[in-house]
Amino acid sequence: MQRTTRWAAVLGAAALGGVAVLAIASFGGHAVPEVIAQNAPACMVNGITANPATGQTGIPTTFSLSTSNCTQTQTSALVVVWSFGDGTTGTTNPVTHTYTQPGMYNVVAQVTGSATATVSLQYTVIQGLTITTNGPYTGAVGQPITMTASGTSLPADTVFSWNFGDSITANGNPVSHAYSTSGTYTVTVTAASASTGRAGMATTTATIGTASPAPTLTISGPTTATAGQAVTYAVTPSGTVPSDFVYTWSFGDGTASQTGTSVTHTFTNAGTFTVTVNATSASTPSANTSASTSVVVSQAAPTGPQVTYPAGWNIVGGPTGTTFPQANGPLYTFQAGDATYESLANNAGIVGGRGYWAFFTTSTTVSMNGAGTTSYSVTAPAGQWIMVGNPSATQTLTVRGADIVYTYDPGTGYTATTTVGPGRGVWAVSLNGGTITVGP
C-alpha cells in the first residue's frame, strides 16, 4: 500500500515555541490525519520568592522557586542547592531558614533536574525581638507547668503566643499548661509588637513523665469521744508528697472546717460522725487525696444536780449556760416585749431565770450544769404573758410581782402556782405591768 501526502497545515503553537504539524495522508484513496511532530514548551525557573518579604532575626523565612511551564512532576524533579548568604545551605524546595543576625543576604539557588538555572535574591533581615522561654521544663502527666517568656528591651505592647507541642496553644505571659500524656514536647513561644512591627521566636522542651501515685494519708485520733470534750486529730502522709499540700478537715457535724496537719475539735452533740481530711496541691493536682475515720460521741455525764422531765412539752429553766441537748429540736421562749417566740439551739446555753419550751420524746434527765443564782427579775409590760424560769440548780423559788402564774405538766396541763422548782419554768403576767421576780 502506497501512502501519498496531499497537503499539510500548521495548526498553531500549543505552547511557547511549540508547533504542531498535521499531515493528511491517503491510504487507498482515504484521507487520514497524521501528527508528524510536536515540540513541548520548556520548564523554566524564573527566580526566588520569600515569605515574609523582609526577614527578622529569630523568625523562620520560607524560600521557594518561582517557575513557569512546569508540571507538578517537573517541579518535584527539580534538584536545588541553596546558599543563604550566612554560610549555611539547604536542599529542599521550599526551604525554611532562620537568620541570627540582621543584614543584607544574597540567597542563591542552583537548580538542576527538569530545569537548569542559577537564580538569586537580595534578602533583607532586620533585628527581631530577642526572647527566651526560660526552659527546659519538666513535669508529670496532669500536672500544670508554669512557663514564662522574657526578653531584652521589649516594647510595651508585646504579646506572647505559645504552642505547647501537643496541638494546644495559649496566649499570655506567663501561661500554665498540663500535658495529658508523657513524652518530650517542643514548646514554641512567639512575641510580636504591633507598634514596631517586630517579632521574635524561641523554643524549648517540656519533658513529661508519668504521674506518681497519690500519697497515702493516715489519720490518728480517737474513735470515741464525749460531747463537750476537746479531741485532737493528726494526719501523716506517705509516698511522694508535694511541698504545698494543704490539709483541710471536716468533722461531719456541720461545724466550720479547719486546716493543718493537726487539729483540735469539740463535738457538742452525741452521735456517730465522719472525720475527713482532704489534701490538695496547687502545683500537683494529680496528687490530691483524702482519708476519713469515724468517731462515736457519747453524751457527757451530768456534772451538776439533775432534773427529770416527762415526755412531751415542758417549760424548763435553769442556771445560765445549762444546755438541753436531748431536746427534740430547738427551745422556744417568750420574753417581755416579744411579739413572737424566740428560738434557741438545744445545745446552746440558756439565760438563767428565763423559761423555755422544750420537747422530749421520752422521759429525759438533764444536768443543771450552768452558773446558778438565787434570784432573777424582769420588767413585764402590762397584761403580757412572759416565760420565767428558776435560775437556781437546787432551790425552789417563789414568783413575786405577778398577778397570775401557771406551770405546765405534759400529763396534767396548766396549773396555777406561786413557786417554781429547779429546772422548771412558768408563764407569768402582771396585769398593770411591773417587776416580776423569781427568788427566795
C-alpha positions as CSV (number, residue, x, y, z in Angstrom):
1,M,0.0,0.0,0.0
2,Q,1.4,3.4,-1.1
3,R,0.9,6.5,1.1
4,T,0.5,9.8,-0.7
5,T,0.7,13.1,1.2
6,R,-1.7,15.6,-0.3
7,W,-1.1,18.6,1.9
8,A,-0.1,19.7,5.4
9,A,-1.4,22.5,7.6
10,V,0.3,24.3,10.5
11,L,-2.4,24.3,13.3
12,G,-0.6,26.7,15.6
13,A,1.6,26.9,18.6
14,A,0.5,24.8,21.6
15,A,2.9,26.5,23.9
16,L,5.9,28.8,23.9
17,G,7.8,27.9,20.7
18,G,5.7,24.8,20.2
19,V,4.5,23.9,16.7
20,A,2.2,21.1,15.8
21,V,2.2,19.9,12.2
22,L,-0.8,17.9,10.9
23,A,-0.5,16.0,7.6
24,I,-3.3,14.5,5.6
25,A,-2.2,11.1,4.2
26,S,-4.0,9.0,1.6
27,F,-4.3,5.3,2.2
28,G,-6.1,3.5,-0.6
29,G,-7.9,6.6,-1.6
30,H,-8.9,7.5,2.0
31,A,-7.6,10.7,3.7
32,V,-6.3,10.1,7.3
33,P,-4.9,12.9,9.6
34,E,-1.4,12.2,11.0
35,V,0.6,14.2,13.6
36,I,4.1,14.5,12.2
37,A,5.9,16.4,15.1
38,Q,5.2,18.4,18.4
39,N,7.7,20.5,20.4
40,A,6.7,20.8,24.1
41,P,7.5,24.2,26.0
42,A,10.4,24.0,28.4
43,C,10.1,24.1,32.2
44,M,11.8,27.3,33.4
45,V,13.0,28.6,36.8
46,N,12.4,32.4,37.0
47,G,13.6,33.4,40.4
48,I,13.1,33.1,44.2
49,T,10.2,34.2,46.4
50,A,10.5,34.8,50.2
51,N,7.9,34.7,52.9
52,P,7.9,37.1,54.7
53,A,9.3,39.6,52.2
54,T,11.5,41.1,54.8
55,G,13.1,38.8,57.4
56,Q,13.7,39.2,61.1
57,T,16.3,37.6,63.3
58,G,14.9,34.5,65.1
59,I,11.9,34.2,62.8
60,P,11.9,31.5,60.1
61,T,11.7,32.6,56.4
62,T,10.4,30.2,53.7
63,F,12.2,30.5,50.3
64,S,10.8,28.8,47.2
65,L,11.5,28.7,43.5
66,S,9.3,30.7,41.1
67,T,8.7,28.6,37.9
68,S,6.8,28.6,34.7
69,N,5.7,26.0,32.2
70,C,6.5,23.3,34.8
71,T,4.2,20.4,35.5
72,Q,3.9,19.1,39.1
73,T,6.1,16.2,38.1
74,Q,8.7,18.5,36.7
75,T,8.6,20.8,39.8
76,S,9.1,17.7,42.0
77,A,12.0,16.6,39.9
78,L,13.9,19.9,40.4
79,V,17.2,19.5,42.4
80,V,18.1,22.6,44.4
81,V,21.2,23.6,46.4
82,W,20.5,26.7,48.4
83,S,23.1,29.1,49.8
84,F,21.5,31.6,52.3
85,G,24.4,34.0,52.4
86,D,25.3,33.4,56.0
87,G,27.4,30.3,55.5
88,T,24.6,27.8,55.6
89,T,22.9,25.8,52.9
90,G,19.7,23.8,52.2
91,T,18.5,21.3,49.7
92,T,14.6,21.2,49.7
93,N,12.1,23.2,47.8
94,P,10.5,25.1,49.5
95,V,13.1,25.5,52.2
96,T,12.9,27.3,55.7
97,H,15.8,29.2,57.2
98,T,16.3,31.3,60.3
99,Y,18.8,34.2,60.4
100,T,20.5,35.0,63.7
101,Q,22.0,38.4,62.6
102,P,20.4,41.4,60.8
103,G,21.8,42.4,57.4
104,M,21.5,42.0,53.6
105,Y,22.0,38.5,52.4
106,N,22.5,37.1,48.8
107,V,20.3,34.0,48.6
108,V,21.3,31.7,45.7
109,A,19.6,28.6,44.3
110,Q,21.4,26.3,41.9
111,V,18.8,24.3,40.1
112,T,19.3,21.1,38.0
113,G,16.9,18.3,37.0
114,S,13.9,19.1,34.9
115,A,15.3,22.6,34.5
116,T,18.8,24.1,34.9
117,A,19.3,27.6,36.3
118,T,21.1,29.7,38.9
119,V,18.8,32.4,40.5
120,S,19.4,34.7,43.4
121,L,17.6,37.1,45.7
122,Q,18.9,40.0,47.8
123,Y,17.1,39.4,51.1
124,T,16.9,42.0,54.0
125,V,16.9,40.8,57.6
126,I,16.2,43.2,60.4
127,Q,16.7,42.8,64.1
128,G,13.7,40.9,65.7
129,L,12.7,40.8,69.3
130,T,15.1,38.8,71.5
131,I,13.2,36.5,73.8
132,T,13.8,33.3,75.8
133,T,11.5,30.6,77.1
134,N,13.3,30.1,80.4
135,G,13.2,26.4,79.8
136,P,13.6,23.5,79.5
137,Y,10.6,22.4,81.6
138,T,9.8,19.1,83.4
139,G,6.7,17.8,85.0
140,A,4.3,14.9,85.2
141,V,1.1,14.0,83.4
142,G,-1.8,16.1,84.6
143,Q,0.5,18.5,86.5
144,P,0.2,22.2,85.5
145,I,3.5,23.7,84.4
146,T,4.0,27.4,84.5
147,M,6.0,28.7,81.6
148,T,7.4,32.3,81.3
149,A,9.0,34.1,78.4
150,S,11.3,37.1,78.9
151,G,13.3,39.4,76.6
152,T,15.5,42.4,76.3
153,S,14.0,45.9,75.7
154,L,10.6,44.5,74.7
155,P,8.1,47.1,73.5
156,A,5.2,47.8,75.9
157,D,2.6,46.2,73.5
158,T,4.5,42.9,73.1
159,V,2.1,40.0,73.2
160,F,3.1,36.3,73.5
161,S,1.7,33.2,71.8
162,W,2.6,29.7,72.9
163,N,2.5,26.3,71.1
164,F,3.0,23.5,73.6
165,G,3.8,20.9,71.0
166,D,0.7,18.8,71.8
167,S,-1.7,20.7,69.5
168,I,-2.6,23.0,72.3
169,T,-1.9,26.8,72.1
170,A,-2.4,29.7,74.5
171,N,-1.8,33.4,74.7
172,G,-0.2,35.3,77.6
173,N,2.8,35.5,79.8
174,P,3.2,33.6,82.0
175,V,1.0,30.6,81.0
176,S,0.1,27.3,82.6
177,H,-0.3,24.0,80.8
178,A,-0.9,20.4,81.8
179,Y,0.0,17.6,79.4
180,S,-2.2,14.5,79.1
181,T,0.4,12.0,78.1
182,S,4.1,11.5,78.8
183,G,6.9,12.4,76.4
184,T,9.2,15.2,75.3
185,Y,7.4,18.2,73.6
186,T,8.8,21.1,71.7
187,V,7.5,24.3,73.2
188,T,7.5,27.4,71.0
189,V,6.7,31.0,72.1
190,T,6.3,33.9,69.6
191,A,6.4,37.5,70.7
192,A,5.0,40.3,68.5
193,S,4.8,44.1,68.8
194,A,2.1,45.8,66.6
195,S,3.6,49.3,67.2
196,T,7.1,48.3,65.9
197,G,6.2,45.5,63.5
198,R,8.9,43.4,65.2
199,A,8.6,39.8,66.3
200,G,10.7,37.1,68.0
201,M,10.6,33.4,68.5
202,A,12.2,30.9,70.8
203,T,11.8,27.2,71.5
204,T,12.5,24.8,74.4
205,T,11.4,21.4,75.5
206,A,9.0,20.1,78.1
207,T,9.8,16.6,79.4
208,I,6.7,15.0,80.9
209,G,6.9,11.8,83.0
210,T,4.2,9.5,84.3
211,A,2.4,11.0,87.3
212,S,3.4,9.5,90.7
213,P,0.7,7.6,92.7
214,A,-1.2,9.9,95.0
215,P,0.2,9.9,98.5
216,T,-1.5,7.9,101.3
217,L,-2.9,9.7,104.3
218,T,-3.2,8.1,107.7
219,I,-5.4,9.7,110.4
220,S,-4.5,9.4,114.1
221,G,-7.0,10.3,116.8
222,P,-9.8,8.9,119.0
223,T,-12.6,6.8,117.6
224,T,-14.8,7.6,120.7
225,A,-15.3,10.9,122.4
226,T,-17.6,12.7,124.8
227,A,-19.8,15.7,123.9
228,G,-18.2,18.9,125.1
229,Q,-14.7,17.4,125.4
230,A,-11.9,18.5,123.0
231,V,-10.3,15.8,120.9
232,T,-7.2,16.1,118.6
233,Y,-6.7,14.5,115.2
234,A,-3.4,14.5,113.1
235,V,-2.6,13.3,109.6
236,T,0.6,11.6,108.3
237,P,1.2,11.4,104.6
238,S,3.4,8.8,102.9
239,G,4.7,8.5,99.3
240,T,5.6,11.4,97.0
241,V,4.2,14.4,98.9
242,P,4.0,17.9,97.3
243,S,5.6,20.6,99.4
244,D,2.5,22.8,99.0
245,F,0.0,20.2,100.4
246,V,-2.9,21.9,102.3
247,Y,-4.8,19.7,104.7
248,T,-8.5,20.7,105.3
249,W,-10.5,18.9,107.9
250,S,-14.3,18.5,108.2
251,F,-16.0,16.8,111.2
252,G,-19.4,15.8,109.9
253,D,-21.3,17.8,112.5
254,G,-21.9,20.9,110.4
255,T,-19.2,23.0,112.1
256,A,-16.6,25.0,110.2
257,S,-13.6,23.3,108.6
258,Q,-10.1,23.6,109.9
259,T,-6.7,23.4,108.2
260,G,-3.4,21.9,109.4
261,T,-1.6,18.6,109.9
262,S,-3.1,18.6,113.5
263,V,-6.4,20.0,114.6
264,T,-8.5,20.1,117.8
265,H,-12.3,19.9,117.8
266,T,-15.1,19.7,120.3
267,F,-18.3,17.8,119.4
268,T,-21.3,19.3,121.2
269,N,-23.8,16.5,120.4
270,A,-23.9,12.8,120.8
271,G,-23.8,10.7,117.7
272,T,-21.6,9.0,115.1
273,F,-19.6,11.4,112.9
274,T,-17.2,11.1,110.0
275,V,-13.9,13.0,110.3
276,T,-12.4,13.7,106.9
277,V,-9.1,15.3,105.8
278,N,-8.6,16.5,102.2
279,A,-5.0,17.1,101.0
280,T,-4.8,19.4,98.0
281,S,-1.8,20.7,96.0
282,A,-2.0,23.7,93.6
283,S,1.2,22.6,91.9
284,T,0.3,18.9,91.6
285,P,-3.4,18.4,91.4
286,S,-2.9,14.7,90.5
287,A,-1.6,14.2,94.0
288,N,-4.8,15.4,95.7
289,T,-6.2,12.7,98.0
290,S,-8.3,12.3,101.2
291,A,-8.8,10.0,104.1
292,S,-11.6,9.6,106.8
293,T,-12.3,8.0,110.1
294,S,-15.4,7.6,112.3
295,V,-15.9,8.7,115.8
296,V,-18.7,7.8,118.2
297,V,-19.6,10.7,120.5
298,S,-21.5,9.9,123.7
299,Q,-23.4,12.4,125.8
300,A,-21.4,14.0,128.6
301,A,-22.1,12.6,132.1
302,P,-24.0,15.0,134.3
303,T,-21.9,17.5,136.2
304,G,-24.5,19.1,138.4
305,P,-27.9,18.5,140.0
306,Q,-30.2,16.6,137.8
307,V,-33.8,17.2,136.8
308,T,-36.0,14.6,135.1
309,Y,-38.7,15.7,132.5
310,P,-41.6,13.6,131.3
311,A,-42.0,13.0,127.5
312,G,-43.7,15.9,125.7
313,W,-43.5,19.6,126.0
314,N,-42.0,21.0,129.3
315,I,-41.4,24.6,130.5
316,V,-37.8,24.4,131.5
317,G,-35.4,26.8,133.2
318,G,-32.1,26.7,135.0
319,P,-28.7,28.3,135.6
320,T,-27.1,30.4,132.9
321,G,-25.3,28.1,130.4
322,T,-27.4,25.0,131.0
323,T,-28.0,23.0,127.8
324,F,-30.8,20.6,126.8
325,P,-29.1,18.6,124.0
326,Q,-31.6,15.7,124.4
327,A,-34.5,18.0,123.4
328,N,-36.1,17.2,120.1
329,G,-35.4,20.4,118.1
330,P,-34.8,23.9,119.4
331,L,-36.0,25.6,122.6
332,Y,-38.6,28.4,122.5
333,T,-39.0,31.4,124.9
334,F,-41.3,34.4,125.1
335,Q,-39.9,37.4,126.9
336,A,-41.1,40.9,127.8
337,G,-41.5,42.9,124.6
338,D,-41.6,39.9,122.3
339,A,-44.2,39.7,119.6
340,T,-43.3,36.1,118.7
341,Y,-41.4,33.2,120.2
342,E,-37.6,33.3,120.1
343,S,-35.8,30.1,119.3
344,L,-32.5,28.7,120.8
345,A,-30.5,25.7,119.7
346,N,-30.8,22.8,122.1
347,N,-27.0,22.7,122.6
348,A,-26.7,26.4,123.3
349,G,-26.7,27.6,126.9
350,I,-29.8,29.2,128.2
351,V,-30.2,32.5,130.1
352,G,-30.7,31.8,133.8
353,G,-34.1,33.0,135.0
354,R,-35.9,32.7,131.7
355,G,-38.4,30.0,130.9
356,Y,-38.3,27.8,127.7
357,W,-40.4,25.3,126.0
358,A,-38.5,22.0,125.3
359,F,-39.9,18.8,123.8
360,F,-38.6,15.4,124.8
361,T,-39.6,12.2,123.0
362,T,-39.0,10.1,126.2
363,S,-38.5,10.8,129.9
364,T,-35.2,12.7,130.0
365,T,-32.8,13.6,132.7
366,V,-30.8,16.8,132.3
367,S,-27.9,18.1,134.4
368,M,-28.2,21.6,135.7
369,N,-24.5,22.4,135.0
370,G,-24.6,26.1,134.4
371,A,-23.8,29.1,136.6
372,G,-26.7,29.3,139.1
373,T,-28.1,32.3,141.0
374,T,-30.9,32.5,143.6
375,S,-32.8,35.5,142.1
376,Y,-34.0,36.8,138.7
377,S,-36.1,39.9,137.9
378,V,-37.7,41.2,134.7
379,T,-39.9,44.2,133.9
380,A,-43.1,42.9,132.5
381,P,-45.4,45.0,130.2
382,A,-48.9,45.4,131.5
383,G,-51.1,42.4,130.6
384,Q,-48.4,40.5,128.7
385,W,-47.6,36.9,129.5
386,I,-43.9,36.1,129.7
387,M,-41.9,33.0,130.5
388,V,-39.7,33.0,133.6
389,G,-37.6,30.2,135.0
390,N,-35.8,29.1,138.1
391,P,-32.1,30.3,137.9
392,S,-31.1,28.0,140.8
393,A,-29.8,24.5,140.3
394,T,-31.0,23.3,143.7
395,Q,-33.6,25.6,145.3
396,T,-37.4,26.0,144.8
397,L,-38.1,29.8,144.4
398,T,-41.2,32.0,144.7
399,V,-42.6,34.1,141.9
400,R,-43.4,37.7,143.1
401,G,-44.9,40.7,141.3
402,A,-47.1,38.5,139.0
403,D,-50.9,38.5,139.3
404,I,-51.2,35.1,137.7
405,V,-48.6,32.3,137.4
406,Y,-49.1,29.0,135.6
407,T,-46.9,25.9,135.4
408,Y,-47.3,23.2,132.8
409,D,-47.1,19.4,133.0
410,P,-47.3,17.2,129.9
411,G,-49.7,14.9,131.7
412,T,-52.0,17.3,133.6
413,G,-51.7,20.5,131.6
414,Y,-51.6,24.0,133.1
415,T,-51.8,24.5,136.9
416,A,-51.8,27.8,138.8
417,T,-48.8,28.2,141.2
418,T,-46.7,30.7,143.0
419,T,-43.5,28.7,143.1
420,V,-41.1,27.2,140.6
421,G,-38.7,24.2,141.3
422,P,-35.1,23.7,140.0
423,G,-35.0,23.1,136.3
424,R,-38.5,24.4,135.8
425,G,-40.2,27.5,134.2
426,V,-43.7,29.1,134.3
427,W,-45.9,31.5,132.5
428,A,-46.5,34.8,134.4
429,V,-48.4,38.0,133.9
430,S,-48.6,41.4,135.6
431,L,-51.9,42.9,134.8
432,N,-50.8,46.5,135.4
433,G,-47.2,46.0,134.5
434,G,-44.2,45.9,136.8
435,T,-41.3,43.8,138.0
436,I,-41.7,40.1,138.3
437,T,-39.1,38.4,140.5
438,V,-38.2,34.8,141.0
439,G,-36.3,34.4,144.2
440,P,-36.3,33.1,147.8
